[in-house]
Amino acid sequence: MDFAFQNSIKEPSEVVGRYAPSPTGHMHLGNARTALLAWLHARRQGGRFILRFEDLDHTRVRPYAYDSIRQDLEWLGLDWDEEHIQSERLDLYEEAFQKLETYPCTCSRKDILEAASAPHGAEMVYPGICLQGGLKPERPQAWRWRVPEVSIRVSDHLVGPITQNLPYDVGDFVLKRNDGVFAYHLAVVVDDADMGVTEVVRGMDLWTATPRQVALQQALGFPTPEYWHVPLMTDFQGVRLAKRNGAPSVHDLRNHNANPESIVSQLTMGLGYDVPGTITPRELLSSPLTKLDNSYK
C-alpha cells in the first residue's frame, strides 16, 4: 500500500485533518506514526489540523495523558490549529442521538452469545433480543440504533472498498451504553461533521467499523470525509504495538533525551520513504518524498 502525500486534492481552505487519541496512557510509536501521517497529509495540502481527545470512556482515561500527548506531539514537531475534548461536547451527541430511531437494550454479552447462533463476520451480530420483547427491566439500559435496511459501500484510498449490509453484517449497534456513555461511533461522526473534517487518517483497526459510521452520517445528513486507513505498526514479532503490550512510549524516549528528528526519520523510513537520518516534520513538508517500496513496515 502506498500512502501518497498529495499536494493538492482540494482547495487548501477546504482541507481539515485530525488526530484523535484516547487519553488512556502515554503515546506509543504507532500512535506517533499515525499522528505524523495525518499531520503531513493535511499540511501538505495547506489544510488545518485538529487535535481531538476522545475521552468518553471515563473508566479508561488517565488524567496525565492529555498533557503527555500534547508534549509528545510538540516534541516531535507537530502542531495543531484547534483542540477539542469529547467529554466537553456531550450536548452535541445527545442532540444527534435524539434524531435517530433507537430502542432500549438490557442484554449482557452472555445473552447475545447464547442467542447469536451464527455470527456473520469477525463481530457478533446482535440478534434483536430486546427489540423482540426480551427487555429485562431490572437491568440498566443501553440504547441501540435500529439500523436501516441498506448496504453501505465505503472507499478507502489505501485499502480499497468495503461493503456491508447493515442488518446482516452489523446489526443494531449501541449508541449509548448502559452507564450513559455515548458510543464512539456516534461521537466521532458528530465531531467530524461539526469540525468540518474532510480527511480521516487513522489505524486499520477502525476500517471495518467505517460503514456503520457512514450510515450514521447519512442518517444525520452529514457529509462523508475521505478515508485513509493505515496498517498498524508492529514489533519484530509482528505483534501490534499497544500500551497494554508494553510498547515503547514517546514520553520515555523524550525523557531519555532521544533525538526527535531521528524518531521522525525512523517513522518515515518505516513507511518506505528515503529520508535523511534526522529530519523534522516541517522539513518533510517541503521535501520530495521518494518511495523505496510499496508497503508499510
PASEDREN-114426 format. One line per 5 residues: for each residue x, y, z of C-alpha. Coordinates in pm, 1 decimal, always signed. Each point is the difference from the previous one (the first is absolute). Example, Ala and Ser with C-alpha at 12.3 -4.5 7.8 and 13.67 -1.06 7.14 Angstrom:
// PASEDREN-114426
+1230.0 -450.0 +780.0; +137.0 +344.0 -66.0
// end
This chain:
// PASEDREN-114426
+0.0 +0.0 +0.0; +133.6 +337.7 -93.4; -90.5 +302.5 +208.3; +20.3 +278.2 -257.6; +67.2 +336.3 +161.2
-218.3 +214.6 -220.8; +79.4 +364.4 -68.1; -338.9 +110.7 -129.0; -310.1 -213.5 +30.3; -227.0 +285.1 +102.5
+24.0 +372.4 +39.3; +217.7 +60.9 +309.6; -279.0 +177.7 +185.7; -214.0 -313.4 -24.1; +246.9 -253.0 +139.5
-39.0 -93.0 +367.5; +184.5 -292.4 +154.4; +5.2 -127.3 +355.0; +177.5 -218.6 +249.9; -232.7 -144.2 +262.8
+182.3 -187.3 +279.2; -161.8 -156.0 +304.2; +172.6 +132.1 +315.1; +37.7 -343.0 +157.3; +376.1 +16.3 +48.1
+321.4 +118.0 -163.2; +15.5 +8.9 -379.0; +196.9 -285.9 -159.2; +184.1 +7.5 -332.3; -292.6 -145.4 -194.3
-215.6 +290.4 +120.1; +278.1 +241.9 -91.8; +23.3 -138.5 -353.1; -374.0 +44.3 -53.9; +19.6 +355.5 +135.1
+292.0 +77.2 -231.7; -181.7 -142.2 -303.1; -320.6 +189.3 +75.2; +192.2 +323.9 +59.8; +207.5 -33.7 -317.6
-303.0 -81.9 -210.2; -189.4 +308.6 +114.6; +294.8 +240.1 +6.8; +132.5 -97.0 -344.7; -336.5 +111.0 -136.0
+13.4 +327.6 +192.1; -277.4 -122.0 +226.7; -91.3 +40.8 +364.8; +78.6 -264.2 +260.6; -205.0 -84.9 +308.3
+97.0 -178.1 +320.6; -300.1 -171.3 +157.0; +12.0 -194.2 +324.3; -246.2 -289.6 -9.9; -59.4 -45.5 +371.0
-361.8 -111.2 +31.2; +93.5 -331.5 +162.5; +84.8 +155.2 +335.9; +92.7 -339.5 +148.2; +309.5 -13.0 -223.0
+105.3 +365.2 +7.1; +322.9 +93.6 +177.4; +8.8 +372.6 +88.9; +374.1 +30.9 -63.6; -40.5 -123.9 -357.5
-142.0 +325.6 -141.9; +314.6 +201.2 +72.2; +225.5 -294.4 -76.9; -146.5 -30.8 -350.3; +16.6 +375.0 -59.4
+364.6 +9.8 +108.3; +89.7 -303.2 -211.8; -155.8 +151.9 -312.2; +178.8 +331.3 +56.9; +328.5 -180.7 +66.8
-32.8 -181.1 -332.9; -65.6 +332.9 -174.3; -373.6 -33.7 -65.0; -242.3 +286.4 +55.6; -376.0 +44.9 -19.6
-244.9 +281.1 -67.4; -282.4 -111.5 +229.3; -38.7 -224.6 +301.6; -320.0 -170.7 +113.6; -87.1 -232.1 +288.1
-291.3 -236.0 -52.2; -111.9 -3.0 +362.9; -76.4 +371.9 -37.5; -228.8 -59.2 -299.2; -270.5 -226.5 +143.1
-289.0 +229.4 -98.6; +89.5 -42.7 -367.4; -6.7 -378.2 +26.8; -333.5 +7.2 +182.1; -148.9 +222.1 -270.1
+107.3 -244.5 -271.7; -113.4 -298.8 +205.7; -351.1 +142.5 +28.0; -28.3 +14.5 -379.8; +54.2 -373.8 -45.6
-236.8 -292.7 +44.5; +128.7 -184.4 +305.1; -132.9 -251.6 +249.6; +109.1 -112.5 +349.0; +205.1 -315.6 +43.1
+81.7 -185.0 +321.5; +192.3 -288.6 -155.4; +323.7 -118.8 +151.9; +279.7 -132.3 -216.0; -94.8 -348.9 +120.6
-359.0 +52.9 -117.6; +121.6 +96.1 -345.4; +249.0 -288.1 -19.8; -274.1 -247.9 +81.2; -250.0 +148.4 -247.8
+229.8 +76.6 -293.3; +39.9 -349.6 -141.5; +190.4 +98.0 -311.7; +205.0 +321.1 +3.7; +40.2 +127.7 -355.6
+349.3 +141.8 +31.9; +273.5 +88.2 +245.2; -253.5 +177.7 +220.9; -311.4 -153.4 +143.8; -322.2 +132.5 -153.2
-258.5 +98.2 +258.0; -302.4 -231.6 -43.6; -264.1 +255.6 +105.9; -88.5 -156.4 +335.8; -132.0 +318.4 +163.4
-167.8 +117.1 -318.9; -200.0 -321.2 +8.7; -120.1 +49.2 +359.3; +290.3 -141.1 +198.6; +61.3 +314.3 +206.1
+95.7 -63.4 +364.8; -119.2 +310.2 +191.7; +208.5 -78.6 +308.9; +321.0 +56.2 -199.5; +149.8 +334.2 -110.8
-88.6 +90.7 -358.0; +226.8 +62.4 -293.3; -146.4 +151.6 -317.0; +39.5 -158.0 -342.4; -50.0 +161.0 -339.7
-251.2 -181.8 -215.9; +213.1 -10.2 -310.1; -163.1 +58.7 -338.5; -41.7 -281.0 -251.6; +286.1 +114.1 -220.7
+342.8 -105.2 -121.2; +275.1 +255.1 +48.2; +302.3 +17.5 -230.1; +300.7 +205.2 +109.9; +317.2 +69.3 -194.7
+340.8 +37.9 +159.9; +302.2 +145.7 -176.7; +227.6 -273.2 +135.8; -215.7 -304.9 +57.4; -256.6 +25.0 -277.4
-375.7 -41.5 +46.3; -197.4 -177.4 +268.0; -371.0 -82.6 -15.1; -214.2 -101.6 +294.9; -367.6 -82.2 +17.1
-88.0 +167.5 +327.5; -267.0 -238.3 +135.0; +188.3 -313.6 -110.8; +365.8 +95.1 +59.2; -28.1 +251.0 +284.1
-339.1 -14.9 +166.8; -150.8 +260.7 +231.1; +295.3 +146.7 +188.5; +29.8 +194.6 +323.9; -0.4 +379.8 -14.5
-21.8 +55.6 +375.9; +136.8 -248.7 +251.3; -188.4 -113.5 +309.6; +215.7 +235.4 +210.8; -114.4 +296.7 -208.8
+323.4 +36.9 -200.6; -48.0 +79.6 -368.6; +154.9 -252.9 -234.6; +309.6 +79.6 -202.9; -180.6 -40.5 -331.4
-254.4 +272.3 +74.9; +250.0 +241.6 +153.6; +255.5 -26.2 -280.3; -267.0 +59.5 -265.3; -135.1 +306.1 +178.8
+348.4 +138.0 +65.0; +130.0 -43.2 -354.5; -308.6 +172.3 -140.2; +0.1 +282.7 +253.9; +372.4 +65.8 -47.4
-17.2 -15.2 -379.2; +243.6 -291.6 -25.6; +59.5 -99.4 -362.1; +293.2 -243.1 +36.2; +6.7 -289.6 +247.7
+336.4 -173.1 +37.1; -19.4 -269.2 +268.2; +94.9 -355.9 +84.4; -116.3 -308.2 -187.9; -170.3 -130.0 +314.3
-285.8 +245.4 -66.1; -48.8 -89.5 -367.4; -279.5 -255.1 +38.9; -192.4 +242.7 +224.5; -2.1 +267.4 -270.2
-322.4 -108.8 -179.7; -204.9 +39.3 +316.9; +146.8 +347.4 +47.8; -85.5 +89.6 -359.2; -353.7 -128.4 +61.9
-28.5 +233.5 +298.9; +133.7 +287.2 -212.4; -268.1 -66.6 -257.8; -276.7 -30.4 +258.7; +101.0 +330.3 +161.5
+54.2 +183.1 -329.0; +375.7 +38.4 +51.5; +265.1 -8.8 -274.1; +236.2 -296.9 -25.6; +372.4 +79.9 +19.0
+266.0 -178.1 -202.1; +171.3 -290.8 +175.4; +353.2 -135.3 +24.8; +28.3 -301.1 +232.0; +365.8 -70.4 +65.8
+143.5 -339.5 +102.1; +74.0 -30.6 +368.2; +359.9 +21.9 +114.5; +139.2 -328.1 +133.3; +305.5 -116.3 +190.0
+264.0 -238.8 -134.9; -228.5 -295.1 +78.6; -285.2 +152.3 -198.8; -200.9 +83.9 +311.6; -196.5 +322.7 -14.6
+150.3 +282.4 +204.1; -233.1 +84.6 +287.8; +25.1 +149.2 +346.8; -118.8 -322.4 +161.6; +280.8 -191.9 -174.0
+267.0 +231.1 +136.4; +66.1 +184.4 -325.0; +273.8 +265.2 +38.9; -151.1 +337.4 +78.8; +98.5 +331.2 -153.1
-8.6 +137.6 +355.1; +285.0 -231.8 +102.2; +201.3 +79.3 -311.0; -46.3 +370.2 +66.2; +102.6 -31.3 +365.8
+308.2 -201.6 -95.3; +121.8 +275.2 -232.4; -66.3 -179.1 -327.1; +30.2 +210.9 -313.2; -351.2 +82.0 -128.5
+130.6 +60.7 -351.0; +142.2 -351.7 -0.3; -335.7 -140.0 +115.0; -182.8 +187.2 -278.6; +252.9 -136.0 -250.6
-44.4 -357.6 +123.4; -378.4 +24.8 -13.8; +16.6 +136.0 -355.4; +253.6 -258.2 -115.1; -221.3 -267.0 +155.8
-259.0 +102.9 -257.7; +250.3 -74.2 -275.7; +115.6 +354.8 -73.8; +360.7 +101.3 -61.3; +74.9 +282.4 +244.8
+308.9 +116.7 +191.2; +82.8 -151.5 +337.6; -132.5 +310.2 +172.9; -283.1 +216.9 -128.5; -280.7 +214.1 +139.8
-364.3 -16.4 -104.1; +33.6 +351.9 -144.7; +289.5 -115.1 -215.7; -210.0 -294.6 -116.3; -262.9 +245.9 -121.8
+240.7 +156.3 -245.5; +193.3 -316.3 -90.1; -71.0 -218.8 -303.0; -80.2 -337.8 +153.3; +148.4 -287.7 -197.5
-160.5 -337.3 +65.2; +237.6 -291.6 +48.5; -273.3 -261.9 -17.0; -376.9 -30.4 -14.3; -73.6 -139.3 +344.1
-12.0 +110.6 +359.3; +234.2 -156.4 +251.6
// end
